Amino acid sequence: MIHALADDFSGAAEVGGVAARYGLTATILTDPSRHSDTDLVVIDTGTRSLGPRPAAAVVEEVLRRRTPALRTGWLFKKVDSVLRGPVVAEIAAILLRCHCRVRTRHRGSATGCPERS
């Protein structure tokens, strides 16, 4: 399963649309405690307009709630194409919570946490 975090609903919808284009099933959640069996679960964290500390706290809480589901698969962080929002704080929170390796990709996205050891 692939999980994705987006800081607003339009970013979440964009990731879900890309998944659908490639034949994957996708669910967009605004409540991270909800369950889904789709290929991709995109969580709208609603952090775009928050400051760095509150945004990091939200991301940490989302990851805490999703921990069982995150034990396998991938975690994808959707980043706004012009870097709006507290991008660094959110990625730092992911790295601290996941203890993961990171792969980056240009044009607005960073990926990480493939098969945590």
BAFI-3210 file (N, C-alpha, C; in Angstrom, 3 decimals, decimal comma, padded with zeros to 6 digits):
// residues 117
n [1|2|3|4|5|6|7|8|9|10|11|12|13|14|15|16|17|18|19|20|21|22|23|24|25|26|27|28|29|30|31|32|33|34|35|36|37|38|39|40|41|42|43|44|45|46|47|48|49|50|51|52|53|54|55|56|57|58|59|60|61|62|63|64|65|66|67|68|69|70|71|72|73|74|75|76|77|78|79|80|81|82|83|84|85|86|87|88|89|90|91|92|93|94|95|96|97|98|99|100|101|102|103|104|105|106|107|108|109|110|111|112|113|114|115|116|117]
n.u [000,848|000,401|000,931|000,086|000,825|-000,701|-000,805|-003,135|-006,541|-006,709|-004,155|-004,138|-006,167|-004,973|-002,843|-004,350|-005,669|-003,556|-002,842|-005,179|-005,038|-003,027|-004,176|-004,524|-006,349|-007,723|-008,060|-009,121|-008,525|-009,676|-009,651|-007,345|-007,592|-009,372|-010,019|-008,822|-008,776|-007,639|-005,301|-003,816|-003,686|-004,514|-003,857|-005,273|-003,751|-004,307|-002,528|-001,454|-001,778|-000,756|001,680|005,179|005,701|003,038|002,194|004,079|003,397|000,805|001,378|002,988|001,055|-000,776|000,852|001,320|-001,250|-001,544|000,371|000,237|-000,604|001,430|003,595|004,370|005,080|004,972|005,640|004,589|005,259|003,439|004,333|003,768|003,992|005,218|006,323|004,677|003,466|004,439|006,806|009,442|009,279|007,273|008,436|010,655|009,347|008,275|010,616|011,746|009,761|009,470|012,005|013,518|014,872|015,482|014,245|014,436|012,572|012,364|010,297|008,172|007,683|008,487|009,790|009,741|010,665|010,726|010,168|010,888|013,490]
n.v [-001,184|002,264|005,290|008,707|012,050|015,147|018,708|020,083|019,841|020,009|019,261|016,643|015,560|015,784|013,916|011,592|011,545|011,110|008,536|007,148|007,497|005,734|003,322|002,594|002,126|004,643|006,500|009,425|010,904|012,903|012,431|010,876|008,559|006,879|003,897|002,290|000,125|000,591|000,900|003,209|005,559|008,756|011,403|014,321|016,698|019,283|021,344|023,496|026,301|026,581|027,384|026,428|024,780|024,002|022,651|020,571|019,180|018,296|016,594|014,688|013,599|012,524|010,544|008,996|007,997|006,458|004,493|001,521|000,897|001,966|000,348|-001,278|-000,886|002,301|005,754|008,838|012,205|014,864|017,826|021,255|022,846|025,356|025,498|026,319|026,650|024,929|023,313|022,294|021,815|019,850|017,728|017,246|016,338|013,955|012,514|012,270|010,780|008,459|007,354|006,928|006,104|008,380|009,400|011,767|013,806|016,001|018,831|019,304|017,166|014,934|011,828|009,035|006,668|003,920|000,567|000,245|-000,613]
n.w [000,000|-000,627|000,996|001,109|001,972|001,935|001,995|001,586|000,286|-002,505|-003,366|-002,405|-003,982|-006,483|-006,314|-005,935|-008,399|-010,186|-009,412|-010,163|-012,926|-013,534|-013,043|-010,372|-007,331|-005,238|-002,210|-000,598|002,427|005,127|007,711|009,513|011,020|009,848|007,914|004,949|002,134|-000,300|-003,104|-002,825|-000,249|000,412|002,506|003,562|005,264|005,999|006,558|005,199|005,739|008,262|010,825|011,136|013,533|014,502|012,166|011,937|014,250|013,589|011,414|012,716|014,440|012,585|011,429|013,703|014,190|011,913|012,086|012,257|009,623|008,145|008,337|006,277|002,797|001,079|001,756|000,688|000,264|-000,685|-002,153|-002,540|-005,720|-005,814|-003,394|-001,241|002,088|005,186|004,391|005,000|007,776|007,848|006,389|008,004|010,314|009,331|008,739|011,304|012,623|011,057|010,748|008,330|005,044|002,364|-000,767|-003,280|-005,535|-008,226|-009,181|-007,365|-005,521|-002,849|-001,922|000,317|002,912|001,889|002,430|005,398|007,646]
ca.u [000,000|001,089|000,300|000,572|000,389|-000,811|-001,143|-004,480|-007,372|-006,412|-002,961|-004,556|-006,915|-004,009|-002,158|-005,352|-005,905|-002,410|-002,991|-006,260|-004,541|-002,180|-004,942|-004,570|-007,489|-007,261|-008,991|-008,642|-009,059|-009,395|-009,545|-006,322|-007,905|-010,244|-009,336|-009,119|-008,027|-007,260|-003,865|-003,246|-004,456|-003,988|-004,389|-005,219|-003,400|-004,828|-001,460|-000,906|-001,760|-000,231|003,090|005,993|005,495|001,732|002,142|004,849|002,604|-000,272|001,966|003,363|-000,180|-001,273|001,712|001,065|-002,522|-001,419|001,535|000,077|-000,715|002,676|004,699|004,795|004,746|005,654|005,048|004,864|004,881|003,112|004,790|003,272|004,979|005,962|006,762|003,840|003,247|005,612|007,352|010,594|008,814|006,533|009,377|011,432|008,495|008,197|011,909|011,896|008,793|009,621|013,375|013,561|015,714|014,726|014,522|013,772|012,233|012,094|008,968|007,108|007,390|009,578|009,317|010,600|010,245|010,487|010,520|011,664|014,134]
ca.v [000,000|003,553|006,384|010,024|013,180|016,408|019,754|020,603|018,886|019,994|018,437|015,257|015,149|015,642|012,634|010,562|011,524|010,452|007,100|006,630|007,468|004,553|002,125|002,291|002,643|005,659|007,100|010,656|010,999|014,074|011,856|009,837|007,337|006,023|002,789|002,071|-000,974|000,940|000,862|004,465|006,351|010,120|012,087|015,785|017,106|020,617|022,116|024,533|027,655|026,556|027,660|025,212|023,894|023,332|021,724|019,383|018,441|017,622|015,490|013,659|012,939|011,699|009,365|008,171|007,301|005,541|003,631|000,124|000,821|002,438|-000,593|-001,808|-000,003|003,559|007,010|009,878|013,542|015,784|019,183|022,256|023,119|026,586|025,336|026,996|025,867|024,622|022,103|021,765|021,297|018,609|016,677|016,929|015,511|012,622|011,850|011,918|009,745|007,225|006,818|006,312|006,582|009,343|009,640|013,010|013,956|017,415|019,233|019,390|016,016|014,212|010,517|008,416|005,519|002,640|-000,625|000,551|-001,790]
ca.w [000,000|-000,673|001,718|000,705|002,782|001,200|002,956|001,325|-000,441|-003,947|-003,528|-002,196|-005,176|-007,574|-006,142|-006,211|-009,843|-010,832|-009,131|-011,012|-014,298|-013,671|-012,723|-008,946|-006,586|-004,293|-001,263|000,032|003,784|005,947|009,055|009,381|011,752|009,015|007,248|003,536|001,528|-001,673|-003,390|-002,351|000,703|000,465|003,677|003,555|006,625|006,265|007,195|004,303|006,308|009,629|011,038|011,142|014,694|014,461|011,020|012,314|015,241|012,865|010,649|013,688|014,906|011,469|011,330|014,883|013,975|010,776|012,275|011,820|008,163|007,534|008,561|004,977|001,685|000,803|002,194|-000,293|000,735|-001,774|-001,870|-003,482|-006,774|-005,510|-002,003|-000,250|003,301|006,017|003,765|005,736|009,068|007,619|006,003|009,198|011,180|008,718|008,921|012,713|013,000|010,276|010,745|007,008|003,951|001,562|-002,176|-003,668|-006,940|-008,486|-009,649|-006,396|-004,687|-002,193|-001,504|001,318|003,722|001,253|003,203|006,578|008,231]
c.u [000,889|000,260|000,907|000,013|000,399|-001,273|-002,473|-005,233|-007,050|-005,154|-003,270|-005,295|-005,988|-003,298|-003,119|-005,641|-004,781|-002,498|-004,051|-005,814|-003,689|-002,860|-004,965|-005,865|-006,965|-008,404|-008,343|-009,331|-008,727|-009,287|-008,555|-006,621|-008,839|-009,404|-009,735|-008,235|-007,614|-005,746|-003,140|-004,206|-003,781|-004,657|-004,162|-004,957|-003,932|-003,801|-000,926|-000,778|-001,232|001,237|003,857|005,742|004,124|001,619|002,896|004,075|001,464|000,271|002,374|002,137|-000,771|-000,455|001,525|-000,215|-002,433|-000,302|001,317|000,050|000,587|003,835|005,202|004,447|005,567|004,892|005,528|004,413|004,671|003,501|004,261|004,371|005,757|006,322|005,968|003,642|004,550|006,292|008,476|010,158|008,080|007,472|010,242|010,629|008,384|009,502|012,121|010,981|009,064|010,996|013,664|014,628|014,857|015,203|013,806|013,543|011,883|010,663|007,879|006,845|008,659|009,035|010,244|009,973|009,957|011,002|011,455|012,258|013,906]
c.v [001,240|004,543|007,681|011,064|014,422|017,478|020,442|019,617|018,847|019,180|016,965|014,726|014,952|014,288|011,479|010,430|010,860|008,946|006,479|006,518|006,230|003,270|001,724|002,813|003,600|006,149|008,356|010,765|012,356|013,666|010,697|008,550|006,405|005,009|002,736|000,944|-000,665|000,874|002,071|005,128|007,715|010,825|013,588|016,217|018,484|021,556|023,281|025,886|027,698|026,976|026,346|024,271|023,236|022,326|020,442|018,535|017,678|016,407|014,353|012,890|012,049|010,423|008,440|007,353|006,245|004,515|002,188|-000,021|001,202|001,451|-001,238|-000,790|001,259|004,706|008,085|011,201|014,441|017,184|020,115|022,645|024,413|026,652|026,163|026,066|025,542|023,315|021,486|021,146|019,970|017,469|016,283|016,036|014,085|011,862|011,418|010,766|008,411|006,588|006,166|006,874|007,499|009,324|010,928|013,028|015,416|017,610|018,986|018,186|015,469|012,879|009,947|007,208|004,258|001,511|-000,320|-000,715|-001,845]
c.w [000,000|000,154|001,209|001,661|001,912|002,178|002,680|000,421|-001,931|-004,235|-003,363|-003,428|-006,369|-007,499|-006,422|-007,696|-010,609|-010,618|-010,035|-012,461|-014,555|-013,194|-011,265|-008,345|-005,529|-003,426|-000,715|001,385|004,393|007,415|008,990|010,135|010,970|008,256|005,773|003,030|000,092|-001,843|-002,809|-001,382|000,788|001,636|003,523|004,986|006,990|006,876|006,370|004,977|007,745|009,664|011,133|012,324|014,697|013,308|011,340|013,310|014,575|012,111|011,585|014,178|013,811|011,374|012,521|014,705|012,873|010,959|011,846|010,294|007,468|007,671|007,281|003,911|001,642|001,439|001,233|000,295|-000,467|-001,341|-002,952|-004,467|-006,573|-004,025|-000,997|000,934|004,017|005,590|004,595|007,061|008,897|007,251|007,200|010,146|010,640|008,963|010,364|013,109|012,307|010,368|009,405|006,100|003,105|000,125|-002,517|-005,161|-007,154|-008,973|-008,616|-005,523|-004,047|-001,728|-000,457|001,963|002,930|002,139|004,356|007,164|009,728]
res [m|i|h|a|l|a|d|d|f|s|g|a|a|e|v|g|g|v|a|a|r|y|g|l|t|a|t|i|l|t|d|p|s|r|h|s|d|t|d|l|v|v|i|d|t|g|t|r|s|l|g|p|r|p|a|a|a|v|v|e|e|v|l|r|r|r|t|p|a|l|r|t|g|w|l|f|k|k|v|d|s|v|l|r|g|p|v|v|a|e|i|a|a|i|l|l|r|c|h|c|r|v|r|t|r|h|r|g|s|a|t|g|c|p|e|r|s]
***
